Each structure stands twice: as structure tokens, then as C-alpha cells.
């Protein structure tokens, strides 16, 4: 989901305990002692937030020797695994207890599934985005390469890593629930019911159309619109000119975007992510056969629609909502031609008045 370019350089420095506090007014009867006051407060802070221990040269040497690309790919795989694993576990809990005597809602619901996937996205971004940038979606990786200069040669490596993380998430959920899944498979076969479709054992791993969703155009439209919505939200959170989003708010906002779409459209066939769908669909094919890729011709829609949808969403944001001058004004980027070229642009757009010493004629103030 691509937050690495926001300038987040690492965790907070817990060793800096200097406090910039207003000092009380000095009076003859109560002289001010700023050094002792600050020292006492700093000592108190360290008792509740111990400083980070000293880092050894041996550790630094080890960390700098690690292959950066390998770390990035493993972070992408781990992040994708996080939200797939948590989401599928919730789906499994719900489907496996559909016929429970106390009711399926005691074990899950579409709301719970949306929360599980959304929280999984939050955990993935917080845990892995500082290392890889936090894409976790081939459509996001491709969009970042197209619009933001992400290296194209890294794109296939990131996508393979994301699919691998999804595959492992699906495989481990199947392993965790295997006895219950076997029992559910037997019940479906005994009743003459198919193992594929909405609410079936195979749907624990990936989406399949249900009743009333036989029209591929309808399924395509639902998937496309959901992916466009998510894509616009992602691009808005990554916009350096967006004053309504701070880096620390990106994970919950992205998680809420995914969760809200599952809450609204989870009862329909929905994928939203090539890696999430392909990886788990491969696991479904391992356990249930090739029909996982052929059932009602849905697999291509689930796997591929999110790419053009996300590209359209990001193109809409870039062409309509992007404000590069504001990004420059906030010090997050520079004009490719330098300050002279920027000033020339401002003059051309009549945003400065040379007769008034170059002062801005517009409410937008560009920092030089």
C-alpha cells in the first residue's frame, strides 16, 4: 500500500528525553531552576519509557550485510500473509459453523470477516511497510511503478512474493481447520451438494459466485467498482499534500476501507486483490481440484479485474485531485528544474507579483 515514500525513517527515538517545556515566571521569592526541572521530568519519563539499549557493532554489521531486496520481498510476503491468514480464519470459523446448534453468528458473520481482513491490513502495514513500502497487492505495485517511479524490474519480484504470502496463509488456515473441513466436505458430499460456490468448503479459501450471480458482467461490475473505491482511498492516504492524513493514521484508514467494502459487498463474489485470490485459489485447487479455476468462469475476474480498476482509480486521482504545487510548498518534493524553474512557473501562473517583492497573490504559499 506504498507508504515508504512518505519520509518515515524509522521508529521514534526513545533515547531523546529532552523536553521543551514552558518555564514558570521568575519572581524574587521563587527563582526559576530550568535545568533541575527539566532533568527531573526527563528522569521521570525514563522510568516509564526506558531508553533503547545501546546497539552493538556486531548487530550493525549483521543488519547492513542483509540483502535489501530479499528483505523487501520477504516483508511483502509476510504482510500479505498477515491479512490473508486473519481474514480466512474468520471466514473458516463462519462457514464451518453454519449448521451449529447455537447459530453461525456465534462464530462469525460478514461483519466479523470484514473486521478480520481490515485488521489484517492494519497489522501488515504496521509490521512490514517500513521494510518494503507496504504494497501487499499487485495492483498497487503496478500503480506505484506507473505513477510514482517504483522500479519496474522489482514489480514481478514483489508480485511473486505477495502470491507466496497468500498461498502460505491459505495453506496454514487449511491445516489449522483440517479436521473440521474434512467433516464439512463429507457432509456436502453425502447430501449431494457441490464443494464449490458461495458458502461451500472451497469458499473458505477464495470467492465463488453464488445464486443470482451467474451473469459475469454483473460480477465484473461489482468487483470493478469496489476496487476503484479502494484504489482512490489508497492514493489519497499516500498523497503528501493531504493535510487530513498523518503517517500514523494510514494503517487504520486503509484497513477501514477494505473492511467497509467487505461489510457492504462480502455477501457477493469479491476478491479485491490478485495475490490474495491467486495464492489461495492455488491452495483450493490442491485440495478440491482444477474446478477452483474454472467454476463459472469466475477466476479471471477475481484475479485480474483489480489491476485495471486500480489503475483507473489512481489515474482519476492523479488527473483530478493531485496538487503537486502543494506538495512542493510543503517541502515534500522539488521542481525538477530547480528553484528558478519553479519561480518561472509561479510567474507564468501569476501566483507572484514582482512589483510587490515576489509576494504571493494566491492563498497558496510556496516555500522556497
N, C-alpha and C positions, 0 to 999 in steps of 0.2 A: 504494500500500500504506500510504499515510497516515501518515507519521512526523513531519509538520511540527508537530503539536501537542505533541510531547514536550519542547519547550523548547530545541531545538538552534538556537542563534542564529548559528552560522557556524563557520568553521574555527578551529583552535587559533591563539592569538595567538603567533606565532613571535618577536615582539619582546620578550616578557617573559622575561628570562633570570634573574630573581631566584630564588635557591634557598633554601629553608627547610631548612637542614642543622643537625643537632645539632653543637654546638661541643664540642671536647675540654675536659676538665677543666683548670682553671688551676692551675699549680704555680709556685713561685718560680723554678725553673730553666727552665720552659717556659711563658712567658706566652702567653696566647691573643691572636690578632690576627684577630678575626672579620671586619673589613672587608676586609682584604687577602686572606684565604682565600676569602671569597665572591666577591670581584672576580676573582680568578684563575680560579676554577671557572666563573664566568659567561663570562669571556673564552674559556675552552676550549670551552664549549658553542657559542658563536657561530662558532667555527672549523669545527664540523661541521654546524651548522644555522644558516646565515646568516639574519639578520633580514629580514623582508619589507620591500621597498623603500618609501620614502615615497610616499603616494598623492597625486596632483596634484588641484587643484581642478577642472581641466578634466575629469578622469576621473570625479570625483564628480558633477559637473553632468550628464555624459552618462548615467551609470548611474541617477541619480534621475529623469531625464526619460523613461526607457523605460517603455512601458505595462506595468503589472504583470500584468494579465490576459493580455496577449499572451505575455509571458514564461512564465507558468504553463502556458498551452495548448501552447506550443512545447516546454516541458520534458516535458509528458505525452506528446506525440507522439514526442519523442526517446527517452524511456525505454521506451515500448512498442516503438519501432523496435529498440532495443538487444537486447531479449531475443527478439524475433521473428526478427531478422536472424541472430543467432548460432545460435538453435535450428534454423531452417530450413536454414541452411548445413550443419549436421550431418546433418539428415535427407536433404538432397540428396546429400551425399557418400556416404551409406549406400546409398540406393536406386539411384543411378547406377552403383554398382559391384557390384550384386548378382551379376552374372554374371562378375565379374572372375576371371581365372585364378589369382590369388593369394588369392582369397577376399574376401568382402564385409567380414569382420571386420577386415581390414587398413585399411579406410577408415571404419568406423563400426559402431555397434551401438545397441541401445536404451539401454544404459548410457551410451554417449558422448552420445547425444541428450539424455538426462536431465541430464547434466553441462552440456551446452551451454545448455539452457534455464535451468537453475538458476544458472549463472554469469552468463547474460544478465540475470537478475533482480537479482543482486548488483550488477552494473555499472550497471544502470538506477537502482537505489535510491541508490547512492553518488553517481552523477553528477547525477541530476535531482531527487531528492526534496527537497534543500534549497530548491529553487525552487518546486516545485508541490505538495509534500506526498507525492509518490510513490505515486499510485493505480495507474495503468497497467492498470486493469481496471474496466469499467463497474460490475460488481457491487460492487466495493469503494467506488467513488464513491457509488453509491446507498446503500450501508450507512452510510457516513460521514455522508451527509446525513440519514438516518433516525435514527441514534443519537447522532451527535457534533456536530450543528449545522453541518455543511458547507452552504453556501448552495445551496438548490435551483436557483436561477437559473443557477448555474455548472455544474450536472450535465450538461445537454446539450452545453455547450461542451467540457467535459472528455472526454465520450464521443466526440464528433466528432474531437477531437484524437487520442485513443487509436486510433480506427479508421484515421485518416490515417497514423499512425506504423506501424501494422501493414501497411497497404497498401503503403507505401514499402518496408518490409522485404521483403515478398514479391516486389515488383517488382524490386528490386535483386538478390535471390538468383536470380530467373529470368534476369536479364541476365548475371550472372556465370557461370552454368552453361548458357547458352542453346545453345551447340553440342552439348554432351553431352545436354541434354534433347531437342533435335531428333533426335539419333541414337536415343535411347531410345524416343521417340514412333514413329519409323519401325519399330523392331524390334517394338514391340507391335502396330502396325497390320499389319505383314507376317505376324505369327503369328496374327492374328485375335483378339488379346486386347483387352479393354476398357481405355480410358485412365483409367477411374475405378475406385476400390476400394482396398483396402489393398495397399500395395507398388507402386502404379501411378505413372506420371509425375505425374498430378494430385495424388496424395497427398503430393508434396513440399511443396505449399503448405498443405494443410489435411487434416484427418482424414476418412476414409470408412470405413464398416463393411466388414469382410472376411467370409470364410467363417465360418459359425456365429454371425453377428451379425445375422441377418435380423429377429429379434424386436425391435421398437422399445422394448418395455418393459424388456428386458434392457440395451440400450444406454443408456436413460434412467437406470436404476438405477446403472450403473457411473459415469456422468458425475455424477450427483447425489451419490453418496457421496464421490467424490474431491473434489468442490467443497466439500462440507461440511467435510471434513478440512482442506483448505487454508484455508477461512474461519476455522475455530476457531484455527488456528495464527497467522494474521494478527492476529486480535483479541487473542490472548494476548501477542504481541510488542508490541502498541500499548498495553497496559494499564499505566498509570503505577504501579499498585500491585504489579506483578510484579517482585519483587526478584531474579528469576533472569535477567533480560534487561536489558542495558545498550544505549543507543542504537547504539553501535558494533557490537553483535552482531546487530542486526536484519537487515541485508542478508544475511549468510550463513545465518541461520536461515530466512528466507523462501526463499532460493534452495534450501536443502536440502529444504524442504517440497515445493516444486514438483518438484525432481529426484526425490525418493523416490516421488512418485506416478507419474511417467513411468517410473521403473525398474519399478514394480510393475504398471502398467496400460498402458504405452505400446504393447504389442502389440495392445491393443483400440482401438476408436474413442474418442478422448479429445480434448477441447478445452480446458476449464477457464477460458475467457476469451472473452467476446463479441467484444471488439475484435480480439483475436488471430485469431479464427476468421473474422469478417465481413470484415476487411480483406484477408486472404489468399484468402478464398473469392471475393472480387470479382476478384482477380488471376487465379485459376483460371478463372473464368467468361470473362475476357477472352481467355485462351489456349485454353480447351477447351470453351467453350460453356455454355449455361444449365444443363446437367446437373449442374454443380457445386452448384447449389442444389436440385436435385430428386432426386438419386441416392438411392434407397431411403428418401426422406423424412427423411434424417438431419440436414439443415442446421438446421431449427428446434431440434432437441435440442442440437446443438453450440453454437448461438448463445445460446439463451435459458435453458437449464436452470441455468446457473451463477448466475443472478440470484436465483431463489427459494432455491436451495441455500445461497448465501452469506448471504442474509437469515435463513434458518433457523439457520445456524451462529452468526451474530452474536447472534441472539435468545437462543439457548441460552447463550452466554457471558454476555450481559447479565443474564439472569434467574437463572442458576445460579452463575456464577463471579465476577461483578463485585463488588468490595468498595469502595464509594465512601467509606466512613469511613476506610479505609486510605489512599485517595488524598488525602483531606483531611489525615490525620495526617502524610503525607509532604510536605505543603506544595505539592502539585501542583494543588489546587483549593480553593475555599472554599464554605461553605454559602451558598445563595442568600439566606438571611435574615440572614447575618452571624454573629458570634461568639455573640450572645445566643441566636439560634435553634439554633445548634449545641449550646450548653450545655444548652438545654432538651431537646433530643433525647437527649443523654447522660444527663440526669436521668431522662427517661421510660424509657429502656432500662436504667436502674440501672447505668450504667457509671461513675458517680462517687458518692462518699459525702460529702455536705456536712458530716457530723459529723467527718470526718477532713480537713477543709480542701480538699475538692474533689478528693482524690486518686483515681486510677483504681482501680476494683475489678476490672478486667479486664487481661489481659496487653497489650491494645492500648492504646498511649499516643497520645492525640490532641494534637498540637501546637497551641497557640493563638497 
